[in-house]
C-alpha cells in the first residue's frame, strides 16, 4: 500500500502524479487537486479544468480574468 502525501491515508489504490519533475502519491483526486491544481489568480479557487491563461496568470474562467483586467476573453463563443 502507499501513503497519501496530503492526508496520510495508507490506501491500496493510491496513485502517483508527476508534474514538472515533482512526483506525489495520492489516495483520491480530491487530495491531488489540493496539492497540485493551480489556483485562480482572482478568486483563488482550484482550477481543475482548462481555465484561462493570460499574462503568466491562470484564471478559473473568463469572468475572473476580466475582473483582473484581461481583455478579449469570453466564457462562450458567439
C-alpha positions in Angstrom: 0.0 0.0 0.0 1.0 3.6 -0.4 0.6 6.7 1.9 -1.1 9.8 0.5 1.2 12.8 0.7 -1.8 15.1 1.6 -3.9 13.3 4.1 -1.6 10.4 5.2 -4.1 7.7 4.4 -2.5 4.3 3.7 -4.5 3.0 0.7 -4.2 0.1 -1.6 -5.5 2.0 -4.6 -3.2 5.0 -4.3 -1.7 6.6 -7.4 1.2 8.8 -8.3 1.3 12.0 -10.3 4.4 13.7 -11.7 4.2 17.4 -12.6 7.2 19.5 -13.5 9.6 16.9 -12.1 7.7 16.6 -8.8 6.1 13.2 -8.0 3.5 12.8 -5.3 1.3 10.0 -4.1 -2.5 10.4 -3.5 -5.4 8.3 -2.3 -8.0 10.4 -4.1 -8.4 13.1 -6.8 -9.5 15.4 -4.1 -6.1 15.2 -2.4 -4.3 15.5 -5.8 -6.3 18.7 -6.6 -5.5 20.2 -3.2 -1.7 19.6 -3.8 -1.2 20.2 -7.5 -4.0 22.2 -9.1 -3.2 25.8 -9.8 -5.3 28.5 -8.1 -7.2 31.2 -9.9 -5.3 34.5 -9.7 -8.5 36.3 -9.0 -10.8 34.2 -6.7 -8.2 31.6 -5.5 -10.4 28.6 -6.3 -8.6 25.5 -7.6 -8.5 25.4 -11.4 -9.4 21.8 -12.4 -10.4 22.4 -16.0 -8.6 24.2 -18.8 -9.1 27.7 -17.2 -7.8 30.8 -18.9 -4.2 31.8 -19.0 -3.1 35.4 -19.6 0.0 37.4 -18.7 1.5 34.4 -16.9 -1.5 34.0 -14.6 -4.1 31.3 -14.5 -7.8 32.0 -14.0 -10.7 29.6 -13.5 -12.9 31.4 -16.0 -13.1 34.4 -18.4 -15.1 36.4 -15.8 -12.2 36.2 -13.3 -9.7 37.1 -16.0 -11.8 40.1 -17.0 -12.1 41.2 -13.3 -8.3 41.2 -13.2 -8.1 43.4 -16.4 -7.6 40.8 -19.1 -9.2 41.9 -22.3 -10.7 39.8 -25.1 -11.7 36.6 -23.2 -15.2 35.1 -23.1 -16.7 32.1 -21.4 -18.7 31.2 -24.5 -18.0 31.5 -28.2 -20.5 33.5 -30.3 
